[in-house]
Amino acid sequence: MRFRAPVLLAGATLALALLFPPGVRGASPAGPVRKTRTDPAGLVQPADLVYLGAFRLPGGDDRPLTFAYGGNAMTFRPGGDPGSPPDGFPGSLFVMGHDRLAYGELPDGNQVAEVSIPAPAVAASVDLLPTAAFLQDFADVAEGFFTTLDEVPTAGMQYLDHPATGERIHLAWGQHFQPDVPTPSHAWFRPTLSDPATTGSWFIGSQSPYSVNGYAMEIPQAWADAHTGGRPVGTGRHRDGGWGGMGPSLYAYRPWTDAAGTPAPPGTTLPETVLLRYEDAATTEEVVRCLSGYQHPDQFVGGAFLTTAAGRSAVVFAGTKGTGAKYWYGFVNPQGPSLPCVEEELVGQFPVCRLASGEPCPPEDLVECAGHTSARGWWSGRFDAQVLFYDPEDLAAVASGAIQPWVPQPYATLDVGDRLFLNPGGVETDVIGTGTQRRYHLGDVTYDSQGERLYVLELYADGARPVVHVWRVGTGAPAPARFHTVAPCRAVDTRNGEGPLGGPALAPGASRLFALGGACGVPEDARSVSVNLTVTEPLAPGFLTLHPGGTVPPLASSVNFLAGQTRANNAVVALAPDGSGTLAVVNGSAGAAHVLVDVNGFFR
């Protein structure tokens, strides 16, 4: 039998040491209060997330080459499935499979496979969902790395195609109880799984290992340049018990040392920019300087930096939130979820039971109930699957030192429980729980910034395997009804003579509109187009960004490049909302660059 959270070791002294480990950094002292965003309309709101459905992951149950008891990490790769049907879901997902198991039982777990993205479906039963296909079979990308971190591993992955490094998948790695002697936690590998060339591993600043190795995200380069010293990879972790912080954490880092993408030597302590960090349980027993409504059973295990073509943004964290009236360290009470059942031998060692307000429970709750059969750990009277929305401006204020790292709070919360299957196979209920007292709802998340799709893993939804849920992030308007292919056609080429779809080259920092409605077989009433964007002959490094004409450019780039490079990327881009049929191209470079846009289809 396999489960994600282990039963803690017995003994009051040992349990106390584990709950409050030495050497874990606390949050900063009190400081300025949370600032107020000047433009709330620039934030992605929960109502902007439109549920599109879900799909199953492929394969069997033979470990380690299985997604059963997996879902620790996932990342989206644009253009990862060039042969995919034109169904509005291009790209691929890299997903981590069955976890490693300690004591030599399964040392080659946490293997990674690349899968296709089928059009998701809304269904009452998992059996009715479409199934992804393998694009690359499982590979042990961490073979020889993190060899001492196999006791309920935690992990994060983020694909990044940076002009300095090319395609890399950045990897974070830890375990439930970190070793007494810190070990490096981050690495990268190439997306060619037969030859991943894994490189690293590195430390993240002086941060607690309990706060850095549970998830990863791409930070838009323009935002990173403005606020993190150009560090475009985000990483963090939030585990139960307040270890590493009473709420999610986030740090920005960059594991290469120069414009040529040279990786830092193994063992390097990488400089980090702190974006979010709450107080931790090693510093205080009090529930202070924490996530609003925090409970020790909380676990947020995935994160993403959302941007939209309309210029909205948010940093989101997904996970399982304790929402009961009381929470405690101990067991499930057979008499009902609202009744605590504490581990009695720890009473007096630390606050084993609290009210939702953070105040200690009354003395009558500090007893160990009879007949409990659940795993030991942090429990709440209720758990919910939640997505927290943070304002990037608040995180920028932390980076600049204007506010303390524990000040930012979510401006909105989305409960996604009504979309989940909720362990229909009854897997490991003694550890996971049942009904409203069920833990471990969600796994990792990843974001397709061009397609504006948020992918979320639900754990234990297909037997022991996760399923992938999909939300569209936008204005909430209906999705295009139908995709139409056209013969591949070059609509824009700025190397040609001057004209509406020709020269000159894009000037440094310039934005230019191109009318694709009526060109290359794209009708004037088309709502979006499927294109291949190419940059060639750039005079300086930078990026291009596509967005609908007449809208604010998003933070995410469409293609990155170095001086002199020719690079391309696929994208599905909405046309101007005013009906003009235009899209805009922004040259985020200090030098001029030529642009080519090839059209292969449209939605209307």
C-alpha positions, -999 to 999 in steps of 0.1 A, spaced: 0 0 0 12 35 -8 2 69 4 15 105 2 18 114 39 35 90 63 24 82 98 47 102 122 72 83 143 61 75 179 74 93 210 66 127 224 102 140 223 108 129 188 74 142 176 81 176 192 114 178 175 98 170 142 71 195 147 95 223 156 128 215 139 159 235 147 175 259 122 144 268 101 143 304 92 114 325 105 97 355 89 108 391 93 96 413 121 66 436 118 67 462 91 46 482 67 10 471 60 -2 456 27 -4 482 -1 -34 487 -22 -34 480 -60 -41 511 -80 -58 491 -108 -78 461 -95 -92 456 -131 -57 442 -139 -62 412 -117 -74 378 -128 -106 370 -108 -121 336 -100 -150 344 -123 -124 345 -152 -117 308 -148 -141 288 -170 -141 251 -164 -135 231 -196 -134 195 -183 -108 168 -174 -89 139 -189 -72 108 -178 -35 99 -178 -23 68 -198 -6 37 -187 -9 9 -162 -2 4 -125 32 -14 -125 55 7 -105 76 27 -110 64 32 -146 29 44 -136 11 76 -127 -5 57 -97 5 75 -65 21 102 -86 12 137 -95 39 153 -75 49 176 -103 37 187 -137 47 213 -163 33 225 -197 55 225 -229 44 247 -258 48 230 -291 55 197 -273 30 178 -295 35 192 -331 12 164 -345 -17 172 -322 -51 178 -338 -63 214 -342 -86 212 -312 -75 243 -293 -52 223 -270 -17 224 -284 14 215 -265 21 187 -240 25 180 -203 54 165 -184 40 146 -154 58 129 -126 48 93 -118 48 70 -87 69 85 -59 101 70 -46 98 48 -16 123 49 13 145 21 27 153 8 -8 117 -2 -16 114 20 -47 146 41 -53 138 48 -89 103 64 -84 93 99 -94 100 92 -131 87 117 -156 67 111 -188 55 135 -215 18 131 -225 -5 147 -251 -34 170 -242 -67 157 -255 -97 180 -256 -111 177 -221 -146 166 -213 -171 173 -185 -183 139 -172 -199 125 -141 -176 95 -141 -138 92 -147 -145 63 -171 -162 87 -195 -132 110 -198 -108 111 -227 -73 97 -221 -40 114 -230 -13 95 -250 23 90 -242 46 112 -263 78 101 -243 77 72 -220 88 73 -183 124 82 -176 143 85 -144 155 121 -149 167 123 -113 188 92 -114 219 98 -93 204 130 -79 187 137 -46 195 101 -35 189 108 2 155 124 -5 132 95 -9 110 96 22 77 109 7 93 132 -18 81 166 -27 88 180 -62 81 207 -87 88 211 -124 88 241 -147 95 242 -185 114 273 -196 127 280 -231 151 309 -223 174 324 -250 204 318 -227 197 281 -220 173 268 -246 147 243 -235 151 232 -199 128 218 -173 137 232 -139 133 207 -111 127 212 -73 131 182 -49 127 176 -12 110 152 12 86 151 40 112 152 68 143 170 54 177 156 65 195 172 94 223 181 71 209 203 43 212 189 8 208 207 -26 172 209 -37 172 221 -74 184 210 -108 174 211 -144 171 186 -173 165 187 -210 130 177 -223 145 149 -244 138 122 -218 160 96 -234 189 119 -228 179 144 -201 214 155 -192 203 164 -157 224 192 -142 228 206 -107 221 203 -79 219 237 -61 207 254 -29 182 282 -29 198 310 -9 197 305 29 161 294 29 147 265 49 144 233 28 109 231 41 100 263 21 116 259 -13 110 225 -29 73 217 -34 64 235 -67 79 256 -95 66 283 -118 77 305 -147 79 342 -138 73 363 -169 106 377 -180 94 413 -182 82 411 -146 113 393 -135 135 420 -151 115 447 -132 113 430 -98 137 400 -93 169 410 -110 159 390 -140 154 357 -121 126 340 -141 120 307 -121 98 307 -91 99 280 -64 84 274 -30 67 249 -7 40 248 18 36 217 40 14 209 70 24 219 105 37 253 95 72 240 87 88 265 64 59 289 68 23 292 78 11 296 42 27 292 7 61 306 0 77 319 -32 113 327 -42 127 337 -76 160 323 -88 182 317 -119 205 287 -120 227 299 -149 256 323 -146 259 342 -179 243 350 -212 256 317 -227 234 298 -201 263 282 -182 248 264 -153 261 271 -118 285 245 -104 269 217 -84 265 227 -48 262 264 -55 240 285 -33 219 304 -58 209 340 -49 172 343 -45 146 371 -44 120 366 -16 85 372 -29 63 355 -2 72 340 31 51 336 62 62 330 98 70 294 106 64 270 134 101 268 143 100 304 154 67 306 173 40 283 186 15 312 179 -5 314 147 7 349 137 21 366 105 4 338 85 -20 332 57 -54 345 66 -75 317 80 -44 295 83 -47 260 98 -18 236 104 -34 209 82 -32 232 52 -11 221 22 -8 242 -10 12 220 -34 11 238 -68 16 273 -81 15 294 -113 19 330 -125 -11 337 -146 -11 363 -174 -38 370 -200 -39 387 -234 -62 413 -218 -34 424 -195 -47 407 -163 -24 387 -140 -23 368 -107 -1 344 -88 -21 314 -78 -15 285 -54 -36 254 -54 -40 228 -26 -61 215 3 -73 239 29 -84 231 64 -117 248 70 -132 231 100 -141 248 133 -112 230 150 -80 214 139 -56 191 158 -26 168 157 -37 132 161 -64 111 145 -98 111 129 -125 107 155 -149 78 147 -177 98 163 -177 125 137 -154 150 119 -163 180 141 -148 162 172 -110 163 178 -90 132 186 -55 144 197 -24 123 203 -27 125 241 10 119 250 19 152 232 -6 173 252 15 200 270 44 196 246 29 220 221 -7 232 212 -21 200 197 -56 214 191 -68 249 181 -100 266 171 -102 280 136 -95 314 151 -61 301 162 -70 301 199 -63 268 218 -91 243 221 -108 239 255 -94 212 279 -122 187 271 -109 185 235 -74 174 247 -81 137 248 -73 108 226 -105 92 214 -112 54 216 -113 33 185 -94 55 161 -80 38 130 -67 67 109 -32 77 102 -16 102 126 -11 137 115 -27 171 112 -65 169 108 -92 195 105 -130 190 109 -133 199 72 -110 202 41 -117 220 8 -99 222 -25 -89 258 -30 -70 281 -54 -56 312 -38 -51 344 -59 -23 368 -50 -17 402 -65 17 404 -83 20 440 -72 21 428 -36 49 404 -44 68 431 -62 65 452 -31 80 424 -10 109 421 -35 116 459 -33 115 458 5 85 481 7 65 455 27 75 424 47 72 390 31 44 378 53 22 408 45 6 398 12 -27 380 15 -50 364 -12 -74 389 -27 -97 361 -38 -102 323 -33 -118 298 -56 -132 265 -43 -130 239 -70 -144 209 -50 -176 208 -71 -154 198 -101 -136 170 -85 -142 133 -84 -130 129 -48 -114 95 -46 -143 75 -61 -122 43 -57 -118 47 -19 -80 46 -20 -61 47 13 -90 62 32 -73 58 66 -47 83 54 -67 104 30 -99 106 50 -135 105 37 -164 128 31 -158 164 41 -128 153 61 -108 142 31 -72 154 26 -50 156 -5 -75 169 -30 -51 186 -54 -16 180 -69 5 203 -90 -7 229 -114 8 244 -146 -2 272 -170 -2 276 -207 2 314 -210 -4 315 -248 -35 294 -248 -46 307 -213 -52 272 -200 -47 263 -163 -40 225 -158 -47 211 -123 -40 176 -111 -66 160 -88 -50 132 -68 -66 98 -63 -93 105 -89 -87 75 -112 -80 48 -87 -46 58 -73 -39 78 -104 -45 116 -108 -66 131 -135 -60 165 -152 -86 192 -149 -85 222 -173 -97 258 -168 -96 285 -194 -84 318 -179 -99 348 -196 -129 371 -194 -155 344 -191 -168 348 -226 -177 317 -245 -149 298 -262 -147 297 -300 -171 272 -313 -152 256 -341 -116 254 -354 -111 257 -392 -78 247 -409 -63 267 -437 -34 257 -459 -2 270 -442 2 306 -454 27 333 -446 6 363 -436 34 386 -423 70 389 -434 87 422 -424 117 413 -447 94 422 -476 88 457 -489 70 481 -467 33 474 -464 6 465 -439 18 429 -437 55 436 -447 84 458 -438 100 474 -421 115 454 -393 101 460 -358 120 488 -341 134 484 -306 105 483 -281 80 489 -308 45 474 -311 28 469 -345 -7 459 -356 -12 434 -384 -47 428 -399 -50 390 -403 -88 391 -408 -92 388 -445 -56 375 -451 -45 339 -458 -81 326 -458 -88 340 -423 -124 355 -425 -129 390 -411 -152 376 -384 -126 352 -371 -122 354 -333 -87 339 -330 -60 324 -352 -35 295 -349 -1 308 -360 36 300 -360 56 331 -350 92 334 -361 118 360 -352 149 364 -375 179 387 -378 174 403 -344 201 428 -336 199 423 -298 186 397 -274 150 400 -263 115 386 -269 84 390 -290 49 391 -275 17 385 -295 -16 398 -282 -50 409 -296 -50 443 -313 -62 471 -290 -54 453 -258 -27 457 -231 3 434 -238 5 404 -214 36 399 -193 44 365 -209 65 364 -240 57 344 -272 92 337 -282 126 346 -267 158 351 -287 195 361 -286 211 384 -311 213 369 -346 191 339 -337 161 326 -357 135 311 -334 99 301 -337 70 291 -315 33 281 -320 5 301 -306 -33 304 -306 -40 342 -303 -73 360 -301 -78 388 -326 -88 424 -316 -121 425 -296 -133 455 -317 -138 433 -348 -108 448 -367 -92 414 -371 -58 426 -359 -32 412 -337 -2 431 -322 34 421 -321 56 437 -295 94 437 -299 108 435 -263 144 440 -275 169 468 -276 175 461 -313 154 458 -345 141 424 -355 122 409 -384 90 390 -378 72 362 -397 37 350 -390 24 318 -406 -13 310 -403 -26 274 -402 -61 279 -389 -87 300 -371 -116 299 -347 -150 315 -352 
